[in-house]
Amino acid sequence: MVASTRLPETRPSRRRRVVTRRRLVRGARRRLASPTGRATAVAWIAVTIVAALLLASCSGTPVGTSTPEPASPAASAGGIAGELPEAASAAPSVSPSPTPVPLVPAPTDGVLESPAAAERPVVAVMIDDAPAARPQSGLADADILFQAPAEGGIPRYMALYQSGVAPAIGPIRSSRLYFVGWAAEWNPLYAHVGGAPNALAALDAMNGTTIWNADEFRWAAYMPRITTRVAPHNVYSSSRQLDDLAARLGVPPAPSPAWTFVDPAPLSARPTGGSLVVPYPAGVISYAYDRSTDRYLRSVDGAPQIDAGTGARVAPYDVIVIYVQVGPLLNAPGQPTNQAKGRLELGYTGTGQALVLRDGVAVEARWSKASDTAPLLLTQAAGSDAGAPIPLVRGQIAIQVVPVGTTVTLTVPPRTAPGSKSTPV
């Protein structure tokens, strides 16, 4: 018979635990009775109070008037006097607030956007204005909207997009040299469907350095023809498609803004009423100032101009009239049809009279443009600030180009901006 062996007990017996506890208590009492022990206990209590206060201040919980419970003598005897509790040693983590990205004005219309967005390329698009082309798409979303005379008395648009995005743009039509000149200062993608011979020659000469030529005859995949309109009023595109083409062709970022922009005037400083009427042989453009929005509501032949792509009213913040010399474009070598087709030549460089409307105020101005690549500048024509740049309100800008001698009808309340002159023209 094999005798069993009893394994030793792995935990202290009850009697041994009681004896150990009594020894610890007696040791603690002796230490408390001594000056050193009392000092140790006081130190522990003080540290515990400080830790509680720190925890309360970090958590934001008001500190009450109750006294923290002192540590037991047994805890002091255990050799942990002077140590902070573990919870007090872990300071709450605070995530730093993200640094806001400073906004900068868009080069074209001064709308505030991120620095990355302000470097997007400019896209210029020629847009038809024949009665069969109306209502057009993309006019309400353009940053800058040029309208200038063309053959047959029918004006034509050029819309520039940088901060604005249009889901549909069109109908896209042919190019004219003066539009190429106004576009060139922006180093844009220039979307069109053919053009006058002198315009095409200028585009070929500038292509890839000043302008990136996007002729529908080559890039039809980005400017498809729709089936709901007949040619030549059926070529359409969008900001997405033209931005893709700009990226494919390597169009550079937009240049720095040439104009100074300001926020809209406060409501209390805006006048009530005001209008502008600009006649063309094949249509009359009118603007009515809306004090509540600080915008100019645009109409064509008396009817509100509504963007067919979005249903939005065309309503710029700034309206600029520039007067230029206009004459027939004469035939030239390789250009035998200019006179037969009634093409025009506009003096788009040089200087001339202008009128700037913003914040309900009309300012007599001068425009100047030294060359194709130079910016179109606007300066005060009169007053103590004559020659100074005219700030524009952030937002869409409409530029009405008319022949010298054109009579526009301006109705403006009798008030002017400081240093400017406001009179009917």
C-alpha positions as CSV (number, residue, x, y, z in Angstrom):
1,M,0.0,0.0,0.0
2,V,1.5,3.3,-1.1
3,A,1.3,6.0,1.5
4,S,-0.2,9.3,0.3
5,T,1.8,12.4,0.5
6,R,0.0,15.6,1.6
7,L,1.1,18.6,-0.4
8,P,1.9,21.7,1.6
9,E,-0.8,24.3,1.7
10,T,-0.3,27.0,-0.9
11,R,-2.0,29.8,0.9
12,P,-1.5,30.8,4.5
13,S,-3.8,29.2,7.0
14,R,-6.4,31.3,8.7
15,R,-4.4,31.3,12.0
16,R,-1.3,32.5,10.2
17,R,-3.2,35.3,8.5
18,V,-4.7,36.5,11.8
19,V,-1.2,36.6,13.4
20,T,0.3,38.5,10.5
21,R,-2.5,41.1,10.6
22,R,-2.0,41.6,14.3
23,R,1.7,42.1,13.9
24,L,1.1,44.7,11.1
25,V,-1.4,46.6,13.3
26,R,1.0,46.6,16.3
27,G,3.9,47.8,14.0
28,A,1.7,50.6,12.6
29,R,0.7,51.7,16.1
30,R,4.4,51.8,17.2
31,R,5.3,53.9,14.1
32,L,2.4,56.3,14.7
33,A,3.5,56.7,18.3
34,S,6.9,57.8,17.1
35,P,7.6,61.4,15.7
36,T,8.8,59.9,12.4
37,G,5.7,57.8,11.9
38,R,3.4,60.7,12.7
39,A,5.2,62.8,10.2
40,T,4.9,60.1,7.5
41,A,1.2,59.7,8.1
42,V,0.6,63.5,7.9
43,A,2.6,63.6,4.7
44,W,0.5,60.9,3.2
45,I,-2.7,62.7,4.1
46,A,-1.5,65.9,2.6
47,V,-0.5,64.2,-0.6
48,T,-3.9,62.5,-0.8
49,I,-5.7,65.9,-0.5
50,V,-3.5,67.5,-3.1
51,A,-4.2,64.6,-5.5
52,A,-7.9,64.9,-5.0
53,L,-7.8,68.6,-5.7
54,L,-5.8,68.1,-8.9
55,L,-8.3,65.4,-10.1
56,A,-11.2,67.7,-9.4
57,S,-9.7,70.6,-11.3
58,C,-8.8,68.5,-14.3
59,S,-12.2,66.9,-14.6
60,G,-14.0,70.2,-14.2
61,T,-15.9,68.9,-11.1
62,P,-16.4,71.7,-8.4
63,V,-14.4,70.9,-5.3
64,G,-16.7,70.5,-2.3
65,T,-16.1,71.4,1.3
66,S,-15.8,67.8,2.6
67,T,-12.4,66.6,3.8
68,P,-10.9,63.6,2.0
69,E,-10.8,60.5,4.0
70,P,-7.2,60.0,5.4
71,A,-5.2,57.0,4.5
72,S,-5.3,54.2,7.0
73,P,-2.3,53.5,9.2
74,A,-2.0,50.1,7.7
75,A,-1.6,51.8,4.3
76,S,1.2,53.9,5.7
77,A,2.8,50.9,7.2
78,G,2.7,49.2,3.9
79,G,5.5,51.5,2.6
80,I,3.4,53.5,0.0
81,A,3.4,56.8,1.9
82,G,4.2,59.8,-0.4
83,E,3.1,58.1,-3.6
84,L,0.3,59.6,-5.7
85,P,-2.6,57.4,-6.5
86,E,-2.4,55.9,-10.0
87,A,-5.5,57.8,-11.2
88,A,-4.0,61.1,-10.3
89,S,-0.8,60.5,-12.3
90,A,-2.7,60.1,-15.6
91,A,-3.6,63.6,-16.9
92,P,-6.6,63.7,-19.2
93,S,-5.6,63.9,-22.9
94,V,-6.9,66.9,-24.9
95,S,-6.9,66.8,-28.7
96,P,-5.6,70.0,-30.2
97,S,-8.0,72.0,-32.4
98,P,-7.2,71.8,-36.1
99,T,-5.6,74.9,-37.5
100,P,-8.2,76.6,-39.8
101,V,-7.1,77.0,-43.4
102,P,-7.0,80.7,-44.4
103,L,-9.3,81.6,-47.3
104,V,-8.1,83.6,-50.2
105,P,-10.0,85.4,-53.0
106,A,-10.7,83.6,-56.2
107,P,-8.7,85.2,-59.0
108,T,-11.7,85.8,-61.2
109,D,-14.5,87.0,-58.9
110,G,-13.0,87.4,-55.4
111,V,-15.1,84.7,-53.8
112,L,-13.3,83.4,-50.8
113,E,-12.0,79.8,-51.2
114,S,-9.1,77.6,-50.1
115,P,-5.6,78.3,-51.5
116,A,-5.8,74.9,-53.3
117,A,-9.2,75.9,-54.9
118,A,-7.8,79.3,-55.9
119,E,-5.2,77.6,-58.1
120,R,-7.7,75.8,-60.3
121,P,-7.3,76.7,-63.9
122,V,-9.7,79.1,-65.6
123,V,-12.0,77.8,-68.2
124,A,-13.4,80.2,-70.9
125,V,-16.3,79.1,-73.0
126,M,-17.9,80.9,-76.0
127,I,-21.7,80.8,-75.7
128,D,-24.3,81.5,-78.3
129,D,-26.9,84.3,-78.0
130,A,-29.1,83.8,-81.0
131,P,-32.8,83.6,-80.2
132,A,-32.7,79.8,-81.0
133,A,-30.0,79.4,-78.4
134,R,-32.0,80.8,-75.5
135,P,-32.3,80.0,-72.7
136,Q,-28.6,79.2,-72.3
137,S,-27.0,77.0,-69.7
138,G,-24.1,78.0,-67.4
139,L,-24.6,81.7,-67.4
140,A,-25.7,82.0,-63.8
141,D,-22.7,80.0,-62.5
142,A,-20.0,81.9,-64.5
143,D,-17.5,84.0,-62.5
144,I,-17.2,86.6,-65.2
145,L,-19.7,87.0,-68.1
146,F,-18.6,89.0,-71.1
147,Q,-21.2,90.0,-73.7
148,A,-20.0,91.8,-76.8
149,P,-21.3,92.6,-80.3
150,A,-21.0,90.1,-83.2
151,E,-22.1,89.9,-86.7
152,G,-25.8,90.3,-87.6
153,G,-26.4,92.5,-84.6
154,I,-26.5,89.4,-82.4
155,P,-24.1,89.7,-79.4
156,R,-22.1,86.7,-78.1
157,Y,-21.1,85.6,-74.6
158,M,-17.9,84.4,-73.2
159,A,-18.2,82.8,-69.7
160,L,-15.2,82.3,-67.4
161,Y,-15.3,79.7,-64.7
162,Q,-12.8,79.2,-61.8
163,S,-14.7,79.3,-58.5
164,G,-18.0,78.7,-60.2
165,V,-19.1,75.2,-61.3
166,A,-21.8,74.7,-63.9
167,P,-23.6,71.3,-64.5
168,A,-24.3,72.3,-68.1
169,I,-22.7,74.9,-70.4
170,G,-24.0,75.9,-73.8
171,P,-24.8,76.2,-76.6
172,I,-21.1,76.6,-77.3
173,R,-20.3,78.7,-80.4
174,S,-17.4,80.0,-82.5
175,S,-14.6,82.3,-81.5
176,R,-13.8,85.9,-82.2
177,L,-10.5,87.6,-81.9
178,Y,-11.5,90.1,-79.2
179,F,-12.8,87.4,-77.0
180,V,-9.5,85.6,-77.4
181,G,-7.8,88.8,-76.2
182,W,-10.0,89.1,-73.2
183,A,-9.4,85.5,-72.3
184,A,-5.7,85.5,-72.8
185,E,-4.9,87.3,-69.5
186,W,-6.3,84.3,-67.6
187,N,-4.1,81.5,-69.3
188,P,-7.3,79.5,-69.7
189,L,-8.6,76.5,-71.4
190,Y,-10.6,78.2,-74.2
191,A,-13.6,76.1,-75.4
192,H,-15.2,77.0,-78.8
193,V,-16.5,75.6,-82.0
194,G,-14.3,76.9,-84.8
195,G,-14.1,80.7,-85.3
196,A,-13.2,83.6,-87.5
197,P,-9.9,83.1,-89.3
198,N,-8.0,85.8,-87.4
199,A,-9.2,84.3,-84.1
200,L,-8.1,80.8,-85.1
201,A,-4.7,82.1,-86.1
202,A,-4.3,83.8,-82.8
203,L,-5.3,80.6,-80.9
204,D,-2.8,78.6,-82.9
205,A,0.0,81.2,-82.1
206,M,-0.9,81.2,-78.4
207,N,-1.8,77.6,-77.9
208,G,0.1,75.9,-75.0
209,T,1.7,79.1,-73.8
210,T,-1.0,81.7,-73.2
211,I,-4.2,79.9,-74.1
212,W,-5.0,76.2,-74.3
213,N,-7.1,75.8,-77.5
214,A,-10.1,73.5,-77.0
215,D,-11.8,73.5,-80.3
216,E,-14.8,71.2,-80.5
217,F,-13.7,70.0,-83.9
218,R,-10.8,68.3,-82.2
219,W,-12.2,67.6,-78.7
220,A,-15.8,66.7,-79.4
221,A,-15.8,64.0,-76.7
222,Y,-15.7,66.8,-74.1
223,M,-18.3,68.9,-76.0
224,P,-21.0,66.5,-77.2
225,R,-24.0,67.6,-79.3
226,I,-27.4,67.2,-77.8
227,T,-30.5,65.9,-79.6
228,T,-33.0,68.4,-78.3
229,R,-31.6,71.3,-80.3
230,V,-30.6,71.7,-83.9
231,A,-27.2,72.7,-85.1
232,P,-25.4,75.0,-84.7
233,H,-27.1,75.5,-81.3
234,N,-26.6,72.0,-79.9
235,V,-23.0,71.8,-78.6
236,Y,-22.9,71.5,-74.8
237,S,-20.5,70.7,-72.1
238,S,-20.1,71.0,-68.3
239,S,-17.5,72.2,-65.8
240,R,-16.6,68.6,-65.0
241,Q,-15.9,67.7,-68.6
242,L,-14.0,70.9,-69.3
243,D,-12.0,70.6,-66.1
244,D,-11.0,67.1,-67.2
245,L,-9.9,68.4,-70.5
246,A,-7.9,71.2,-68.8
247,A,-6.1,68.5,-66.7
248,R,-5.4,66.4,-69.8
249,L,-3.9,69.4,-71.6
250,G,-1.9,70.6,-68.7
251,V,-3.6,74.0,-68.3
252,P,-1.7,75.9,-65.5
253,P,-3.2,77.3,-62.3
254,A,-5.1,80.5,-62.4
255,P,-3.0,83.7,-62.3
256,S,-3.1,86.1,-59.3
257,P,-6.2,88.4,-59.3
258,A,-5.8,91.7,-61.1
259,W,-8.7,93.3,-59.3
260,T,-9.4,94.2,-55.7
261,F,-12.4,92.7,-54.0
262,V,-14.5,93.8,-51.1
263,D,-17.5,92.3,-49.2
264,P,-21.0,93.6,-50.0
265,A,-22.0,96.8,-48.4
266,P,-24.1,96.5,-45.2
267,L,-27.8,96.6,-45.9
268,S,-28.1,100.0,-44.2
269,A,-25.6,101.5,-46.7
270,R,-27.4,100.2,-49.8
271,P,-29.7,102.5,-51.8
272,T,-33.2,101.4,-52.8
273,G,-33.9,100.9,-56.5
274,G,-31.8,101.6,-59.5
275,S,-31.6,100.1,-63.0
276,L,-29.5,99.9,-66.1
277,V,-30.6,99.2,-69.7
278,V,-28.0,98.2,-72.4
279,P,-29.3,98.0,-75.9
280,Y,-27.9,95.7,-78.7
281,P,-29.4,95.5,-82.2
282,A,-30.8,92.0,-81.6
283,G,-31.7,92.3,-77.9
284,V,-31.9,94.5,-74.9
285,I,-30.2,93.7,-71.6
286,S,-31.5,95.2,-68.4
287,Y,-30.6,95.0,-64.8
288,A,-32.7,95.9,-61.7
289,Y,-30.8,96.4,-58.4
290,D,-32.1,94.2,-55.6
291,R,-31.2,95.9,-52.3
292,S,-31.8,92.8,-50.1
293,T,-29.2,90.7,-51.9
294,D,-27.0,93.4,-53.3
295,R,-27.3,91.9,-56.7
296,Y,-28.4,93.0,-60.2
297,L,-31.3,91.0,-61.5
298,R,-30.7,90.4,-65.3
299,S,-33.3,90.4,-68.0
300,V,-33.3,89.9,-71.7
301,D,-35.9,91.7,-73.8
302,G,-37.8,92.4,-70.6
303,A,-38.0,88.8,-69.4
304,P,-36.0,87.5,-66.4
305,Q,-32.9,85.6,-67.6
306,I,-33.1,82.1,-66.1
307,D,-30.3,79.6,-66.5
308,A,-31.6,76.5,-68.3
309,G,-29.1,74.3,-66.5
310,T,-30.0,75.1,-62.9
311,G,-33.2,77.3,-63.0
312,A,-31.3,80.1,-61.2
313,R,-31.7,83.8,-62.1
314,V,-28.7,85.4,-63.6
315,A,-27.9,88.1,-61.0
316,P,-24.3,89.4,-60.9
317,Y,-22.9,91.5,-58.0
318,D,-21.1,93.8,-60.3
319,V,-22.1,95.2,-63.7
320,I,-19.4,96.9,-65.9
321,V,-20.0,98.7,-69.1
322,I,-17.0,99.3,-71.3
323,Y,-17.1,101.4,-74.5
324,V,-14.9,100.3,-77.4
325,Q,-14.4,101.2,-81.0
326,V,-16.3,98.8,-83.3
327,G,-16.0,98.5,-87.1
328,P,-16.2,95.9,-89.9
329,L,-13.5,93.3,-90.0
330,L,-11.9,93.8,-93.5
331,N,-10.9,90.9,-95.7
332,A,-7.2,89.9,-95.4
333,P,-5.0,87.2,-97.0
334,G,-6.6,83.9,-96.1
335,Q,-9.7,85.7,-94.8
336,P,-11.8,86.5,-97.8
337,T,-15.2,86.1,-96.2
338,N,-14.9,88.6,-93.3
339,Q,-16.9,91.4,-95.0
340,A,-19.4,89.1,-96.6
341,K,-20.3,87.6,-93.3
342,G,-20.3,91.0,-91.5
343,R,-17.7,90.1,-89.0
344,L,-16.6,92.9,-86.6
345,E,-13.4,94.2,-85.3
346,L,-13.4,95.6,-81.7
347,G,-10.7,97.8,-80.1
348,Y,-10.3,95.6,-77.1
349,T,-6.8,97.0,-76.2
350,G,-6.0,100.5,-75.2
351,T,-8.2,102.6,-73.0
352,G,-11.7,104.0,-72.9
353,Q,-14.7,105.1,-71.0
354,A,-16.4,102.7,-68.5
355,L,-19.2,102.5,-66.0
356,V,-19.1,100.3,-62.9
357,L,-22.2,99.4,-60.9
358,R,-21.8,97.8,-57.4
359,D,-23.6,98.1,-54.1
360,G,-26.4,100.0,-55.9
361,V,-23.9,102.8,-56.9
362,A,-22.7,103.8,-60.4
363,V,-19.1,104.9,-60.7
364,E,-17.7,106.6,-63.7
365,A,-14.6,104.8,-64.7
366,R,-11.8,104.2,-67.3
367,W,-10.9,100.8,-68.6
368,S,-7.4,99.9,-69.9
369,K,-5.8,96.9,-71.4
370,A,-2.2,97.1,-72.7
371,S,-2.1,93.8,-74.6
372,D,-3.6,90.4,-75.0
373,T,-1.9,89.1,-71.9
374,A,-2.3,92.3,-69.8
375,P,-5.2,92.5,-67.4
376,L,-8.3,94.5,-68.0
377,L,-8.1,97.3,-65.4
378,L,-10.8,99.6,-64.1
379,T,-9.9,102.9,-62.4
380,Q,-11.8,106.0,-61.1
381,A,-12.5,108.5,-63.8
382,A,-13.3,111.5,-61.6
383,G,-13.2,112.7,-58.0
384,S,-10.4,112.9,-55.5
385,D,-9.4,109.2,-56.2
386,A,-9.2,109.6,-60.0
387,G,-6.9,106.9,-61.4
388,A,-7.3,104.7,-58.4
389,P,-8.4,101.0,-58.9
390,I,-12.1,100.5,-58.3
391,P,-12.8,97.6,-55.8
392,L,-15.4,95.1,-57.0
393,V,-17.9,93.2,-54.8
394,R,-17.1,89.5,-54.4
395,G,-19.3,87.5,-56.7
396,Q,-20.3,87.2,-60.3
397,I,-19.2,90.1,-62.7
398,A,-21.1,90.9,-65.9
399,I,-19.2,92.9,-68.5
400,Q,-21.3,94.6,-71.2
401,V,-19.2,95.7,-74.2
402,V,-20.8,98.3,-76.3
403,P,-19.7,100.5,-79.2
404,V,-18.6,104.1,-78.4
405,G,-21.6,106.3,-78.6
406,T,-24.1,103.8,-77.4
407,T,-26.7,105.3,-75.1
408,V,-27.3,103.2,-72.0
409,T,-30.1,104.2,-69.6
410,L,-29.0,104.4,-66.0
411,T,-31.3,105.1,-63.1
412,V,-29.4,105.4,-59.8
413,P,-30.5,107.0,-56.5
414,P,-28.7,110.3,-55.8
415,R,-25.9,109.0,-53.7
416,T,-22.3,108.1,-54.5
417,A,-19.4,106.1,-53.0
418,P,-16.6,108.1,-51.4
419,G,-14.3,109.6,-54.0
420,S,-16.5,108.6,-56.9
421,K,-18.9,110.3,-59.2
422,S,-22.4,108.8,-60.0
423,T,-24.3,110.4,-62.8
424,P,-26.5,109.1,-65.6
425,V,-24.6,108.4,-68.8
